[in-house]
Amino acid sequence: MSVTVSDGNEITVRCHIGTPKRAIESFLLSKREWLARVTEHNSAILGRFGEVYAYKKVLVCGRLCDLVVGDGQGISDGCVRVKKLSSLKDVYVKSLGGGFIDRAERISLSCGLRFSSLCFRSYTARWGCCDGQNNISFNYKLLMLPEELQDYVILHELCHTVHHNHSKAFHGLLKSLLSDCAAREKRLKDYSFVSRLY
């Protein structure tokens, strides 16, 4: 039996067909403290970013900006304009992608971790990916996040050019390059809903 909680606090229990209702209720009762923590956290995020969930606003480098659909394309003056929501990737990459790639290259040079290539993709469950040939792809929605979280993901993926796993050695390397990496990783989780919205 397992239980999940969506960003919008929908609770889903997965179990075998025919599982007695009493067993499900007992299972949920055993998870009540965890469920309370998760739903309280989600409610705080929903309260903070309700207009983003409603597609009235969108984040640009951590700042809330108006989202206008159907009228032009581009990012300017606290406003993101797209012809349709599926155009968001093109608008973000065109407007902000170059600066992000430049920063990733500077970070790579400063820490001595080399990559083969950098690109943007649209993911719904990850911020970046480094393959076995050290090609790094970033979720374009990372451009919506504050720069200190973008930098954390850049360093995280660069560390994968040395350790293609999440081993103790990987985490040691990341911490040696970014002393507050655990705090940034925790903050990044507050924005996980962004990757699933668009």
N, C-alpha and C positions, 0 to 999 in steps of 0.2 A: 504494500500500500504506500502511496506517496501523495504529497500535497504540494501544490504550487500556488503562488499568489501573483496575479498580473499587476502591471503598473497601476491599473485602475481599481485594484483591490478585489478583483474577482477571485474567489478561492475555488480551486479545482482539486478534487480527490480522485486519484486513479486506483482502481482495485479490480479484482476479479469479479466477473458477473456473478451475481448471487451472494455476494458478501453481505452478511446480515447488517441491517441498519445500525444495530447496537454496536457492532464491531467498528463501523465507520465513526460513529459518535465517540466511542472510547478513544479511537486513534486521534481524532481531532482534539479531544480533551487533553490528551497527552502532549499535543503541540500548541496549546493555547498561548503559552508565554511567547513562543517564537512567532506565532500568528499575530499577536498583539503588537510586538516590536515591528514586524514587517509592515503591517497595515498602518501603524502610526507613522512610520517613516515615509511610506508611500503617500499618505494623506498630506504630510508636510511638503513633499515634492509637488503634489497636485496643486496645493494651495499656492506655492511659489511660482509654478509654471503653468497655471490653468489656461492662460491665453495661448500658450504654445500648444497644449493639448487640443485646444479649440481651433487651431490653425489661424488665429488672429495675429499672433506674433511669432517670430522666429529668432533664434539666437545667432548672433554674429560675433565670434570671438568672445563669447560669454555675456554679451550685451543683448538685451531684449530690443528687437526692432519690429516695426510693423511689417506684416506680410500682406502684399497685394497680389492677388492672382488675376490674370487676364489683361494686365495693362503694362506692356513693355517688359524688359528684362534687364536686371542689374542690381547692384547694391550701392546705395548712396543715401546720405542724409538720414540715417536711422530707419531706412526702409529697404526691404527686399522685394523686388518686383519680378514676377515670373508669369509666363503665359499660362502655365499649368504646373501643378505640384511636381510632376515628373521632370520638370526643367530645372529643379533646384540644384542637382549635381552640376550641370553645365554652368549655371550662374555662379555657384560658389567656387568651382575650380577656376573659371575664367577670371573672377574678381580677386580671389584670395589665394589660389593655388600656387602662383609663382612665388609670392612672399614666403609661404609655408615651405616650399621646396628649397628656397635659398637658405632659410633658417635650418632646415634639416641637414643641408650640406655643410653649413658652418658648424653645427653641433658635431657632425661626423668628423670633420677635420680637427676640432678641438679635443675630442676624446680619442682619436686614433682608431675609430671603428669604421671600416669601409663597407660599402654596399655595392651591388652591381647596378641596380636601377631603382628608381622611385616612381610610383604612379598612384592614382586615386581609383578607388572602386566604391561600390555601394554595398555595404554589408549590413546585416540586421542584428548580428550578435557579436561583433568584434570591432575593435578600433584600428587594427592593423594586422599585417601578416608578413612574415619573412620566410621565403621558401629556402630549399636546400642550396640554391645557387646565390643566395643573399640578394634576391630581388625583393624589395619591400613595397607592399601596397598598403595605402592608408585609406580608411573609410573617409570619404569626402565630408561626412557629418562631423568629423573631428574639427573642421574649420568653424563649426558653430560653438565650440568650447573655448573657455579661457586659455590664453597662450601658455600658462604654466602647466596646464593639463595636456595641451598639445605637445609641449616639450617632454613631458613624462612619457607619452606614447612614442615619440621619436626615439628617445633613449632606450625605452623598453625594446623596440624593434631592432635598434642597432645592436643591443646586447645579444639578440638572437643570431647575429652574424657570427658570433663566437660560440654560443651555446644554443643549439636548436631545440631547447626544452625549457622547462621551468625548474631546473635543478637548483640545489643549494649554491652551486658555482655561478649559475645565472643570476640568482638573487644577490649574491655577494658582489658580483661585478656591477650590477645595477645600483646597489647601495653605495658602492665606492664612487660612482659617478654622480649620484643624486642622493644626498644624505636623507632627505625627507620623502623618499620614494613611497614609503608606506602610507604617509598622510595623503600624498597626491593620488595614490591608487584608491584610497577610501573615498576621496572627493569625486574621483572619476565615476564611481558607482552611482553617485547622485544624478549623473547625466545619462545613465544607460538607457533610459526611456527614449532619448533622442534618436538612438540608432534604430529603434523600432517604429518610429512615427512616419517616416517618409519612404 
